[in-house]
Amino acid sequence: MKHGLSHIVPNIVASVLLAMGFLIVQPVSAQESVAVRATMVKGALPVDDPNAVAWSSAPQAQFPMSPQVHWQNRIQEATVKDLKVRALHDGTQLAFLLEYADPTEDPDDAAALEFMVGDKKAHFAHGQPMAQVEGGPVNIWFWKNKEGKALDMNAKGFGTLKTQDHQDVRAKGAYADGNWKVVFSRNLSTDHPEEDAQVKPGEFINIAFAVWDGRKDGAGDLVEKGSQKAVSSWWYFRAEAPPDYSSYLYAALAMGLALAFQFVLIRKLKKGQSA
């Protein structure tokens, strides 16, 4: 009986997590990650250059991608199976680099980042209200090849996606040798906290990804479009906090006090000897 329960319980837990939007059931790879870490750097960020050498200084995370199955316009197979992500920030601005394999460059190739807005636990599928998960809002950074730029968007469930009146996000893609590299950038914080995810260095937030292969089938219809795409679950993101030099300051103060005490003591000893 115990053996039977040990087999059933994990499956029940996985089913509950999937319904709540915390899990996509898929094979686990040793290369997979659970978080993206944005290294803090000095100088200009490579916001317009997906191939910049500076990206090599950022740690790489890798995430599995699966066909979107939470909405009725589903897709059974997606082109992109995994996504590599790097991130950098300079204390003011933040930049992400997405890398993924795509056999052909197409005008409708697209990619997106997604973040929760505020304190509500949203589902990774556009913030759609589902079992025990309150709906959005979510902040989506969207890029499409033929537009060549980013759209800053919001959603609170399927069918509610809208473009913001203000546009704070930039994006640029570069295709070569069957691979896309797409850079997204934005300030860590904005003046629209009710619509935009706010990034505080040192704190973890949730992040999710989506990719569309813009190829067409034999009838000339897009194979991946709208909700038919490759998606990820929620993962974690953290912008590295500025270095804390307070311990060095305290050590310097302690050393200074010790030297001052030693100086006073020596003077007193010398006065005693002369007397």
C-alpha positions in Angstrom: 0.0 0.0 0.0 2.8 2.4 0.9 4.4 1.7 -2.5 1.2 2.6 -4.3 0.8 5.9 -2.4 4.4 6.8 -3.1 3.7 6.5 -6.8 0.3 8.3 -6.7 1.0 11.3 -4.4 3.7 12.9 -6.7 1.3 12.7 -9.6 -1.5 14.4 -7.6 0.9 17.2 -6.5 2.0 17.7 -10.1 -1.6 17.9 -11.3 -2.5 20.5 -8.7 0.6 22.6 -9.5 -0.2 22.4 -13.2 -3.8 23.6 -12.6 -2.5 26.4 -10.5 -0.1 27.7 -13.2 3.1 26.8 -11.3 4.2 23.9 -13.4 4.4 22.6 -17.0 5.0 18.8 -17.1 8.0 18.2 -19.3 11.3 16.3 -19.3 14.0 17.7 -17.0 17.4 18.5 -18.4 20.6 18.9 -16.4 21.2 22.2 -18.2 17.9 23.8 -17.0 17.9 26.7 -14.6 15.4 28.2 -12.2 16.5 31.8 -12.2 18.0 34.6 -14.2 20.5 36.8 -12.5 21.3 40.3 -13.9 24.9 41.2 -13.3 25.6 44.8 -12.3 28.1 46.5 -14.6 29.7 49.8 -15.1 29.4 51.7 -18.4 26.8 51.5 -21.2 24.6 48.4 -21.5 24.5 46.7 -25.0 20.8 47.5 -25.5 21.2 47.8 -29.3 23.7 44.9 -29.9 22.6 41.3 -29.3 26.2 40.2 -30.3 28.1 42.5 -28.0 31.1 41.0 -26.2 29.6 42.4 -22.9 27.0 39.7 -22.9 29.7 37.1 -22.2 30.1 38.6 -18.7 26.5 37.7 -17.8 25.7 34.2 -16.4 23.6 32.2 -18.8 20.3 30.5 -17.7 18.4 28.0 -19.8 14.7 27.2 -19.6 12.5 24.5 -21.2 9.7 25.7 -23.6 6.4 23.8 -24.2 3.4 24.2 -26.5 0.7 26.5 -25.0 -2.1 24.2 -23.7 -4.0 26.4 -21.3 -6.2 28.2 -23.8 -8.6 26.7 -26.4 -6.5 27.9 -29.4 -3.8 25.4 -28.5 -0.8 24.1 -30.4 0.4 20.5 -30.1 4.0 21.1 -31.2 6.2 24.2 -30.9 9.5 24.8 -32.8 11.4 26.3 -29.9 12.2 23.7 -27.2 14.5 25.7 -24.9 15.6 29.3 -24.4 18.9 30.7 -23.1 18.7 34.0 -21.2 21.3 36.5 -19.9 20.7 39.8 -18.2 22.7 42.9 -17.2 21.9 46.1 -15.4 23.8 49.3 -14.5 21.7 50.4 -11.5 19.3 52.4 -13.6 18.6 50.4 -16.8 18.1 46.6 -17.3 18.7 44.5 -20.4 17.9 40.9 -21.3 19.3 38.7 -24.1 17.2 35.8 -25.3 18.8 33.2 -27.5 17.0 30.3 -29.3 17.2 28.1 -32.3 14.8 28.7 -35.2 15.5 27.0 -38.6 14.3 30.0 -40.7 14.1 33.7 -40.3 10.5 34.9 -40.9 8.8 38.3 -40.6 6.4 36.9 -38.0 9.1 35.5 -35.7 8.4 36.9 -32.3 9.4 36.6 -28.6 8.2 38.0 -25.3 9.0 38.4 -21.6 6.3 38.4 -19.0 6.2 39.7 -15.4 3.7 39.9 -12.6 2.5 43.4 -11.6 2.0 44.1 -8.0 1.5 41.5 -5.3 -1.2 39.3 -6.8 -0.2 35.8 -7.9 -1.0 35.7 -11.6 -1.0 32.7 -13.9 1.8 32.6 -16.4 -0.8 32.3 -19.2 -1.6 36.0 -19.6 -2.6 36.2 -16.0 -5.7 34.1 -16.7 -7.7 33.3 -13.5 -7.4 29.6 -12.9 -7.8 27.2 -10.0 -6.7 29.0 -6.8 -4.8 31.6 -8.8 -6.2 35.1 -9.1 -6.1 36.8 -12.4 -3.2 39.2 -13.4 -2.3 41.8 -14.1 0.8 40.9 -16.0 3.3 43.1 -17.9 4.4 41.7 -21.3 7.4 42.9 -23.3 6.7 41.8 -26.9 9.0 41.9 -30.0 8.2 40.9 -33.6 10.8 40.7 -36.3 8.9 42.6 -39.0 8.2 45.5 -36.7 11.7 45.5 -35.4 10.8 47.1 -32.0 9.2 46.3 -28.7 5.6 46.7 -27.4 4.9 47.3 -23.7 1.7 45.5 -23.0 -0.7 44.3 -20.2 -3.1 41.5 -19.7 -5.4 40.1 -17.1 -6.4 36.9 -18.7 -6.8 35.6 -22.3 -8.5 38.1 -24.6 -7.5 41.1 -22.5 -4.1 41.9 -24.0 -3.7 45.6 -24.7 -0.8 47.9 -25.6 0.1 50.6 -23.1 -0.3 54.2 -23.9 3.2 54.8 -22.7 6.0 52.7 -24.2 9.1 52.1 -21.9 10.6 49.0 -23.5 13.1 48.7 -26.3 14.0 45.6 -28.3 16.3 44.5 -31.1 16.8 41.1 -32.8 19.7 39.6 -34.8 19.4 36.3 -36.8 22.3 34.2 -37.9 23.1 30.5 -38.5 19.7 29.3 -37.5 19.6 31.2 -34.2 17.8 34.3 -32.9 19.3 36.7 -30.4 16.9 39.3 -29.1 17.7 42.1 -26.6 15.0 43.7 -24.5 15.7 46.8 -22.3 13.9 49.1 -19.9 14.6 51.1 -16.8 14.5 49.1 -13.6 11.6 51.2 -12.4 9.0 53.4 -14.2 6.4 56.0 -13.3 3.6 53.5 -14.0 3.7 50.9 -11.2 0.1 49.9 -11.8 1.0 48.7 -15.3 4.7 48.0 -15.2 6.7 45.4 -13.3 9.1 47.2 -10.9 12.6 45.7 -10.4 14.3 46.3 -7.1 18.0 45.2 -7.1 18.5 42.3 -4.6 14.8 41.1 -4.7 13.5 38.1 -6.6 10.5 38.5 -9.0 8.7 36.1 -11.3 9.5 35.9 -15.1 8.1 33.9 -17.9 8.9 33.6 -21.7 7.1 33.0 -25.0 8.3 32.5 -28.5 6.6 32.3 -31.9 8.0 30.6 -35.0 6.7 32.8 -37.8 6.9 30.2 -40.5 3.8 29.4 -42.7 2.4 26.0 -43.7 1.6 24.8 -47.2 -1.6 26.8 -47.3 0.2 30.0 -46.4 -1.2 30.2 -42.9 1.0 30.9 -39.9 1.8 27.8 -37.9 2.3 29.7 -34.6 0.3 32.8 -33.9 -1.6 34.4 -31.0 -2.0 31.8 -28.2 -0.4 29.2 -30.4 3.2 29.5 -29.3 6.0 28.0 -27.1 5.7 29.1 -23.5 7.5 28.6 -20.2 6.2 28.4 -16.6 7.0 31.2 -14.1 10.7 31.2 -13.1 12.7 33.7 -11.0 14.6 36.8 -11.8 17.0 38.9 -9.6 18.9 42.0 -10.5 22.2 42.0 -8.6 22.3 44.5 -5.7 25.0 47.2 -5.6 28.1 46.1 -3.5 27.8 46.8 0.2 31.0 48.4 1.5 29.6 49.0 5.0 31.8 46.2 6.5 34.9 47.8 5.1 33.8 51.2 6.6 33.3 49.7 10.0 36.7 48.0 9.8 38.3 51.3 8.9 36.6 53.1 11.7 37.7 50.5 14.2 41.2 50.7 13.0 41.2 54.4 13.2 39.9 54.3 16.8 42.6 51.8 17.7 45.3 54.0 16.2 43.9 57.0 18.0 43.8 55.1 21.4 47.4 53.9 20.8 48.5 57.5 20.0 46.9 58.9 23.2 48.4 56.1 25.3 51.9 56.7 24.0 51.7 60.4 24.6 50.6 59.8 28.2 53.4 57.3 28.7 55.9 59.8 27.4 54.6 62.5 29.7 54.9 60.2 32.7 58.4 59.3 31.8 59.5 63.0 31.4 57.9 63.9 34.8 
